[in-house]
């Protein structure tokens, strides 16, 4: 009888060990990228509101903004709605200034954190690649340069560049090629816009006949909108790479801060400051007529240079501005510009810290 009990106990222990081992092996196969990830489904145009430790997300329409979501400890978002790729800049709750980048896609979730803080995120056209700047400390003087991340492969791209890139002056041509402005540090130093191919790691001069020092550019297929400065003048011009011709826009601009291309209506919108008054203004460039036009005057009194720009599928432009310059400009408001009737419309209810964004 005692022998029977011992045999029964041994069998039970054996079954328990096998069951435990099977469960353990099953769990070990589950990686972060295989776990169930909730992918957001934001519309093509959104408004982000910074409320202390929260980032509120709003959808837009012609008359108002409506709240969609609220995220904790997120400071910025870049996303591609079509291919369900979202990147979030999340900040560290315990260490001031430190942040990381959370990437969410159909392949799962990844976190990029091999830096102190990162900024100026830019997704490629299809969203498979991400470009961003990194820093070693809170100081902007600790810049480490440009970093590239392959979202599909879930790893960083080895950027073999010999160019000292100027700030955030970089833009994707497609998912395999990126262009940037800077100084070539190899033999025979030269300044210009360079192109880098990720597949073959080839770096070459893309545009070298820039008129002065470039402080802003926008890639438009074979055209480039460029703002440059020299001792004599500031210059905003459209350059056609194919025929090596340029069109100058003679406006009194001190700086260009942001811009967006409405390819459906062949329009460019830029946020720029007036050289005489310092007031930040919204301009529209019609590529059909090659004419530039100021959009805002008294309403809003000034455009927010850091408030973002985005054009929706109907050709409506969303941006941020200030209605009263005498009040504290710590808080802005959201506006919609309709090019059909040349009108500016206030669509936010209360002033806050807003930023317009959208799917690339």
GISUL-V891783 format. One record per backbone hydrogen bond with DSSP energy under -1.0 kcal/mol. NH is the residue of the N-H (numbers start at 0). CO is the residue of the C=O. E is the energy in kcal/mol with one decimal. If there is no record, write none. Layout:
# GISUL-V891783
NH,CO,E
NH,CO,E
This chain:
# GISUL-V891783
4,0,-1.9
5,1,-2.0
6,2,-2.2
7,3,-2.4
8,4,-2.5
9,5,-2.2
10,6,-2.1
11,7,-2.1
12,8,-2.5
13,9,-2.1
14,10,-2.4
15,11,-2.2
16,12,-2.3
17,13,-2.2
18,14,-2.4
19,15,-2.5
20,16,-2.5
21,17,-2.3
22,18,-2.1
23,19,-2.3
24,20,-2.4
25,21,-1.9
26,22,-1.9
27,23,-1.9
29,26,-1.7
33,30,-1.4
45,356,-2.6
46,57,-2.0
47,354,-3.4
48,55,-2.8
49,352,-2.6
50,53,-2.9
53,50,-2.3
54,70,-2.6
55,48,-2.6
56,68,-2.9
57,46,-2.3
58,65,-2.9
60,63,-1.6
65,58,-1.9
67,56,-3.8
68,56,-1.5
70,54,-2.3
72,52,-3.4
74,88,-3.0
77,86,-2.2
79,84,-3.0
84,79,-2.2
85,103,-2.9
86,77,-2.7
87,101,-2.8
88,75,-2.5
89,99,-2.3
90,72,-1.4
91,97,-3.0
97,94,-1.4
98,115,-2.0
99,89,-2.5
100,111,-2.5
101,87,-3.1
102,109,-3.2
103,85,-3.2
104,107,-2.3
107,104,-1.7
109,102,-2.5
111,100,-3.2
115,134,-2.2
116,134,-1.3
118,132,-1.8
121,130,-2.5
123,128,-2.3
129,148,-2.3
130,121,-2.6
131,146,-2.0
132,118,-2.5
133,144,-1.6
134,116,-1.9
135,141,-1.8
141,138,-1.5
143,133,-3.2
146,131,-2.8
148,129,-2.5
149,154,-2.9
150,127,-2.2
153,149,-1.4
154,149,-1.5
156,147,-2.7
158,156,-1.2
160,158,-1.2
163,182,-3.0
164,162,-1.1
165,180,-2.9
168,165,-2.2
169,167,-2.2
170,178,-2.6
172,176,-2.5
173,176,-1.5
177,195,-2.0
178,170,-3.0
179,193,-2.1
180,168,-2.3
181,191,-2.3
182,163,-1.6
183,189,-3.3
184,161,-3.7
191,181,-2.0
192,206,-2.9
193,179,-3.3
194,203,-3.2
195,177,-2.9
196,201,-2.6
197,175,-2.9
200,196,-1.1
203,194,-2.4
205,192,-2.8
206,192,-2.4
211,209,-1.6
212,228,-3.6
214,226,-2.6
215,226,-1.3
217,224,-2.1
219,222,-2.8
222,219,-2.5
223,238,-2.3
224,217,-2.3
225,236,-3.0
226,215,-2.8
227,234,-2.7
228,212,-2.1
229,232,-1.7
234,227,-3.1
236,225,-2.5
237,246,-2.7
238,223,-3.3
239,244,-3.4
240,221,-2.5
243,239,-1.1
244,239,-1.0
246,237,-2.3
248,235,-2.9
250,248,-1.9
252,250,-1.8
253,272,-2.9
256,270,-3.0
257,270,-1.1
259,268,-2.3
261,266,-3.3
262,260,-1.1
266,261,-2.0
267,284,-2.4
268,259,-2.7
269,282,-1.9
270,257,-2.6
271,280,-2.7
272,254,-2.3
273,278,-2.6
274,251,-2.4
277,273,-1.9
280,271,-4.1
282,269,-2.7
283,292,-2.9
284,267,-3.3
285,290,-2.6
286,265,-2.2
289,285,-2.1
292,283,-2.6
294,281,-3.2
300,321,-1.2
301,321,-1.6
302,279,-2.3
303,319,-2.5
306,303,-1.5
309,317,-1.5
311,315,-2.3
314,311,-1.8
316,336,-2.5
317,309,-2.8
318,334,-2.1
320,332,-2.3
321,301,-3.1
331,351,-3.3
332,320,-2.2
334,318,-3.3
335,344,-2.5
336,316,-3.4
337,342,-2.5
341,337,-1.1
342,337,-1.5
344,335,-2.5
346,333,-2.5
347,333,-1.1
351,331,-2.4
354,47,-1.8
355,306,-3.4
356,45,-2.7
358,43,-1.8
359,78,-1.9
